[in-house]
Amino acid sequence: MIAEAVKIELKRILGDGNASFSKEDLLCYSYDATNSPVLPDAVVFPRGPGEISRILKMANAEGFPVIPRGAGTGFSGGSIPVEGGVVVSTERMKEIIEIDADNLIAVVEPGIVTWDFQQEVEKLGLFYPPDPSSLKFSTIGGNIAECAGGPRAVKYGVTRDYVLGLEVVLPTGEIINTGVRTAKGVVGYDLTRLLTGSEGTLGIITKATLRLLPLPESIKTILVTFPDLRAAAKAVSDIIRLRIIPSTLEIMDSVSLRCVEEFSKAGLPNADAVLLIEVDGSPETTGKEAEKVRKICLENGAIEVKVASDKKEIKELWNARRAISASLFRARPDKINEDIVVPRSAVSELIAGVQEIGKQRGLLIASFGHAGDGNIHVNVMYDKKAPEEAEAARSAVREIFNLTLRLGGTISGEHGVGIAKSRYLDMELSPSAIEAMKRLKNALDPKGILNPGKIFPKGEHQH
Ligand SMILES: Cc1cc2nc3c(=O)[nH]c(=O)nc-3n(C[C@H](O)[C@H](O)[C@H](O)COP(=O)(O)OP(=O)(O)OC[C@H]3O[C@@H](n4cnc5c(N)ncnc54)[C@H](O)[C@@H]3O)c2cc1C
């Protein structure tokens, strides 16, 4: 619990209406998409780095936790105040400060919703590619803190590839600027890259300088139906092997298709597997690439290859794709959602292995996601009220991680560690690597006040 004097000081720093201690507000800021809520002691809505700096200085003096929060859509519990404290919401910091079309950069505040920012730059013929499926709700600050990826990562990379520089309030309250506004820059350590993906544990991002690209002239969206999942996964490997890099290459299995079609009625086929593929570029290139993709899919046994004909159809397909995660609750009441990545050539082996792990334990496992970059969202479905099923689900997750690492992969491609994966950290990282990371955290946050209880295992959280 924070002291009464801290509450008074928070109100003084932030002004009326920008600091709340009401039970209703605290509940709203107690959770993220992991559905493992813990109440904070306060939630504050700063308007700039100065106020955040004063809050962090007070947190160091008084010893209370501070938890940065964007939209709370995280899948690893990063914005959950597991040790109580003050949630710093960025929702009142959502300005686009500048779009410099001549130099292909933009400067934004962290609370802007990714989709809103993309719509603004696209009006000027510019393109900000990172597109997590939560893009209509999640914020640029949250995307940077998690180094979010998305369907377009297969061709365009992830958030880190678009962050040129940051304004950050360090855990001890100093405000620093990292990085550059130029295409190149190597002065000092690359703090921008260190902070990107640091899950709100090394600093609070208050401004970001982002790289933009010209908007592609044309896009072709192709929906391919396969009689089985392994054939679809093999087509993914072949597309990449034959040097075609689509802008998106998404896979959906039968469980995902069934759940999302019931929910969205987007006209998705009732099949074992579907690939949603996009190619972009000049109209000439997209035409040629779409034709090559069609051929490869048919050679791998595709039942149907359909090119989406109009904007409405494309929008419905993407709305459906983005709704898969939520719609899976139609199949079972609970799920463990993992975002493993393997080398692209191992996607089909991974999917076969995951199916086998589910079969051995009698579990329903839904797989979908960014097959083109080897990043598959594996959702182990279960009912937490059935203890044996819950135990089987946990053992399946460990087995899936073992398989992923054996195939040369990583246990998280984009959702981060947070509290959800901290217990598995040592499966992938050596003790010395974990120790080096802890030393780094201690150097920047000696009192451990910024987002404590995340990344590094610290007992089991009740989630
Ligand atoms: C339906 C659904 C689909 C999703 N699809 C994808 C996907 O395709 N790809 C993907 O990568 N993720 C995906 N996610 C996960 C999630 O949306 C991303 O991790 C997103 O980047 C989180 O942004 P947010 O604004 O909600 O951040 P939050 O959940 O509020 O916070 C996430 C982390 O960032 C930190 N943070 C937030 N703002 C700041 C800041 N200004 N400074 C420092 N730290 C900060 C928090 O402390 C926390 O650790 C999905 C989630 C959902 C619910």
The ligand as an SDF file (V2000), in Angstrom:
LIG
                    3D

 53 58  0  0  0  0  0  0  0  0999 V2000
   -6.0760  -10.0610  -29.7620 C   0  0  0  0  0  0  0  0  0  0  0  0
   -4.6060   -9.7560  -29.5700 C   0  0  0  0  0  0  0  0  0  0  0  0
   -3.7490   -9.9310  -30.6360 C   0  0  0  0  0  0  0  0  0  0  0  0
   -2.3770   -9.6570  -30.4630 C   0  0  0  0  0  0  0  0  0  0  0  0
   -1.5600   -9.8260  -31.5470 N   0  0  0  0  0  0  0  0  0  0  0  0
   -0.2470   -9.5290  -31.4250 C   0  0  0  0  0  0  0  0  0  0  0  0
    0.6230   -9.6560  -32.5600 C   0  0  0  0  0  0  0  0  0  0  0  0
    0.2220  -10.0160  -33.6700 O   0  0  0  0  0  0  0  0  0  0  0  0
    1.9240   -9.3370  -32.3680 N   0  0  0  0  0  0  0  0  0  0  0  0
    2.4060   -8.9210  -31.1550 C   0  0  0  0  0  0  0  0  0  0  0  0
    3.6030   -8.6290  -31.0560 O   0  0  0  0  0  0  0  0  0  0  0  0
    1.6020   -8.8160  -30.0860 N   0  0  0  0  0  0  0  0  0  0  0  0
    0.3050   -9.0900  -30.1780 C   0  0  0  0  0  0  0  0  0  0  0  0
   -0.5240   -8.9700  -29.0830 N   0  0  0  0  0  0  0  0  0  0  0  0
    0.0430   -8.5770  -27.7790 C   0  0  0  0  0  0  0  0  0  0  0  0
   -0.0070   -7.0550  -27.4600 C   0  0  0  0  0  0  0  0  0  0  0  0
   -1.0510   -6.4290  -28.1620 O   0  0  0  0  0  0  0  0  0  0  0  0
    1.3180   -6.3790  -27.7660 C   0  0  0  0  0  0  0  0  0  0  0  0
    2.3100   -6.8620  -26.8830 O   0  0  0  0  0  0  0  0  0  0  0  0
    1.2740   -4.8480  -27.6780 C   0  0  0  0  0  0  0  0  0  0  0  0
    2.5250   -4.3570  -28.0820 O   0  0  0  0  0  0  0  0  0  0  0  0
    0.9750   -4.3260  -26.2740 C   0  0  0  0  0  0  0  0  0  0  0  0
    0.6970   -2.9450  -26.3630 O   0  0  0  0  0  0  0  0  0  0  0  0
   -0.1510   -2.1990  -25.2340 P   0  0  0  0  0  0  0  0  0  0  0  0
   -0.2120   -0.7670  -25.5830 O   0  0  0  0  0  0  0  0  0  0  0  0
   -1.4300   -2.8780  -25.0070 O   0  0  0  0  0  0  0  0  0  0  0  0
    0.8190   -2.4030  -23.9890 O   0  0  0  0  0  0  0  0  0  0  0  0
    0.5030   -2.9410  -22.5230 P   0  0  0  0  0  0  0  0  0  0  0  0
   -0.1140   -4.2860  -22.5710 O   0  0  0  0  0  0  0  0  0  0  0  0
   -0.1780   -1.8970  -21.7540 O   0  0  0  0  0  0  0  0  0  0  0  0
    1.9940   -3.0760  -21.9750 O   0  0  0  0  0  0  0  0  0  0  0  0
    2.8760   -4.0260  -22.5120 C   0  0  0  0  0  0  0  0  0  0  0  0
    4.2590   -3.8160  -21.8730 C   0  0  0  0  0  0  0  0  0  0  0  0
    4.7870   -2.5920  -22.3070 O   0  0  0  0  0  0  0  0  0  0  0  0
    5.1180   -1.7630  -21.1930 C   0  0  0  0  0  0  0  0  0  0  0  0
    4.8320   -0.3920  -21.6260 N   0  0  0  0  0  0  0  0  0  0  0  0
    3.6920    0.1160  -22.1460 C   0  0  0  0  0  0  0  0  0  0  0  0
    3.8580    1.4080  -22.4680 N   0  0  0  0  0  0  0  0  0  0  0  0
    5.1280    1.7400  -22.1310 C   0  0  0  0  0  0  0  0  0  0  0  0
    5.9030    2.9260  -22.2120 C   0  0  0  0  0  0  0  0  0  0  0  0
    5.4090    4.0550  -22.7020 N   0  0  0  0  0  0  0  0  0  0  0  0
    7.1830    2.8800  -21.7770 N   0  0  0  0  0  0  0  0  0  0  0  0
    7.7140    1.7490  -21.2750 C   0  0  0  0  0  0  0  0  0  0  0  0
    7.0350    0.6060  -21.1750 N   0  0  0  0  0  0  0  0  0  0  0  0
    5.7580    0.5990  -21.6040 C   0  0  0  0  0  0  0  0  0  0  0  0
    4.2620   -2.2740  -20.0470 C   0  0  0  0  0  0  0  0  0  0  0  0
    4.8530   -2.0140  -18.8000 O   0  0  0  0  0  0  0  0  0  0  0  0
    4.2290   -3.7590  -20.3530 C   0  0  0  0  0  0  0  0  0  0  0  0
    5.3790   -4.3850  -19.8510 O   0  0  0  0  0  0  0  0  0  0  0  0
   -1.8850   -9.2320  -29.2100 C   0  0  0  0  0  0  0  0  0  0  0  0
   -2.7670   -9.0510  -28.1480 C   0  0  0  0  0  0  0  0  0  0  0  0
   -4.1140   -9.3070  -28.3180 C   0  0  0  0  0  0  0  0  0  0  0  0
   -5.0330   -9.1100  -27.1560 C   0  0  0  0  0  0  0  0  0  0  0  0
  1  2  1  0
  2  3  1  0
  2 52  2  0
  3  4  2  0
  4  5  1  0
  4 50  1  0
  5  6  2  0
  6  7  1  0
  6 13  1  0
  7  8  2  0
  7  9  1  0
  9 10  1  0
 10 11  2  0
 10 12  1  0
 12 13  2  0
 13 14  1  0
 14 15  1  0
 14 50  1  0
 15 16  1  0
 16 17  1  0
 16 18  1  0
 18 19  1  0
 18 20  1  0
 20 21  1  0
 20 22  1  0
 22 23  1  0
 23 24  1  0
 24 25  2  0
 24 26  1  0
 24 27  1  0
 27 28  1  0
 28 29  2  0
 28 30  1  0
 28 31  1  0
 31 32  1  0
 32 33  1  0
 33 34  1  0
 33 48  1  0
 34 35  1  0
 35 36  1  0
 35 46  1  0
 36 37  1  0
 36 45  1  0
 37 38  2  0
 38 39  1  0
 39 40  1  0
 39 45  2  0
 40 41  1  0
 40 42  2  0
 42 43  1  0
 43 44  2  0
 44 45  1  0
 46 47  1  0
 46 48  1  0
 48 49  1  0
 50 51  2  0
 51 52  1  0
 52 53  1  0
M  END
$$$$
